[in-house]
Amino acid sequence: MTPAEIAPKDRLIVALDLPSVDAAEAMIARLGDSVSFYKIGYQLAYAGGLPLIGKLADRGKKVFADLKMHDIGNTVTRGVESVAKLGATFVTVHAYPQTMKGAVEGRGSASLKILAVTVLTSYNDDDLHAAGYRLSVSELVEARAQQAQVIGVDGLVSSPEEVGSLRKIVGHQMSLVTPGIRPAGAASGDQKRIMTPGRAITAGADYLVVGRPVVEAADPKAVADAIHAEIVQALG
Ligand SMILES: O=C(O)c1cc(=O)[nH]c(=O)n1[C@@H]1O[C@H](COP(=O)(O)O)[C@@H](O)[C@H]1O
């Protein structure tokens, strides 16, 4: 899908990083029509949240299953085959060649899209070196993007800082999904590579993933609406 084909409302993906299905349902009710795309990650998935994927899909919402798989290829293939039956739009795997190949095999011709997580947005160069890598964040993100493209992955997760260089590598054939989004003045928390919603869209991001700034806000709907307004303004 080219950027022009993505509905502006779908560009904001709200991370339902909440402790229970009840808490998630309460948040979804508060956000109402303001949010059309949700992410279910570790916290909610491990608290019984996976069936919510199908329920949300039945209600016309899109769902990103952020399961960040990384295992031997065969296990990833079988895992992705199972996720493909849940009704999600996106699933994440870490951007290791065996893992990405396994995921693409498991997806087959299903409509589920595979996103490869390049380098987590909480990492800077020092964190990568501490983990044993010799490359900088930007070098590793670009190397992984090239591998993901060759393998046939559908999209990349990176910080908005890398989106400009990634677009040059992968063109519009892959979706660029960016966490590390912080509205002006919002606490960065553990995120190290961050940008505002408007700047991320201007940089070329297709989708923005936002968790705490929305779900921990006193008025989550007002924050989501403000992010949408910023996205629409940046799209011109
Ligand atoms: O795959 C992801 O969604 C992801 C990748 C990454 O590099 N960084 C990152 O923050 N995320 C997820 O994006 C969300 C960001 O949440 P906030 O920092 O609260 O906005 C969390 O659910 C993370 O798990």
The ligand as an SDF file (V2000), in Angstrom:
LIG
                    3D

 24 25  0  0  0  0  0  0  0  0999 V2000
    7.5010   -3.3180   17.7250 O   0  0  0  0  0  0  0  0  0  0  0  0
    7.1190   -2.3180   18.3500 C   0  0  0  0  0  0  0  0  0  0  0  0
    5.9470   -1.9530   18.3100 O   0  0  0  0  0  0  0  0  0  0  0  0
    8.1380   -1.5150   19.0380 C   0  0  0  0  0  0  0  0  0  0  0  0
    9.4080   -1.5170   18.4770 C   0  0  0  0  0  0  0  0  0  0  0  0
   10.3760   -0.6200   18.9450 C   0  0  0  0  0  0  0  0  0  0  0  0
   11.4990   -0.5490   18.4320 O   0  0  0  0  0  0  0  0  0  0  0  0
   10.0470    0.2130   19.9550 N   0  0  0  0  0  0  0  0  0  0  0  0
    8.8170    0.2030   20.5540 C   0  0  0  0  0  0  0  0  0  0  0  0
    8.5860    1.0190   21.4630 O   0  0  0  0  0  0  0  0  0  0  0  0
    7.8650   -0.6970   20.1310 N   0  0  0  0  0  0  0  0  0  0  0  0
    6.5510   -0.7790   20.8160 C   0  0  0  0  0  0  0  0  0  0  0  0
    5.8620    0.4560   20.6330 O   0  0  0  0  0  0  0  0  0  0  0  0
    5.1740    0.8270   21.8320 C   0  0  0  0  0  0  0  0  0  0  0  0
    5.6710    2.1770   22.2480 C   0  0  0  0  0  0  0  0  0  0  0  0
    5.0480    2.5460   23.4370 O   0  0  0  0  0  0  0  0  0  0  0  0
    5.2630    3.9730   24.0980 P   0  0  0  0  0  0  0  0  0  0  0  0
    6.7360    4.1760   24.3130 O   0  0  0  0  0  0  0  0  0  0  0  0
    4.5130    3.8570   25.3880 O   0  0  0  0  0  0  0  0  0  0  0  0
    4.6640    4.9780   23.1430 O   0  0  0  0  0  0  0  0  0  0  0  0
    5.4310   -0.2700   22.8530 C   0  0  0  0  0  0  0  0  0  0  0  0
    4.3040   -1.1280   22.8390 O   0  0  0  0  0  0  0  0  0  0  0  0
    6.6490   -1.0090   22.3400 C   0  0  0  0  0  0  0  0  0  0  0  0
    6.6030   -2.3800   22.6250 O   0  0  0  0  0  0  0  0  0  0  0  0
  1  2  2  0
  2  3  1  0
  2  4  1  0
  4  5  2  0
  4 11  1  0
  5  6  1  0
  6  7  2  0
  6  8  1  0
  8  9  1  0
  9 10  2  0
  9 11  1  0
 11 12  1  0
 12 13  1  0
 12 23  1  0
 13 14  1  0
 14 15  1  0
 14 21  1  0
 15 16  1  0
 16 17  1  0
 17 18  2  0
 17 19  1  0
 17 20  1  0
 21 22  1  0
 21 23  1  0
 23 24  1  0
M  END
$$$$
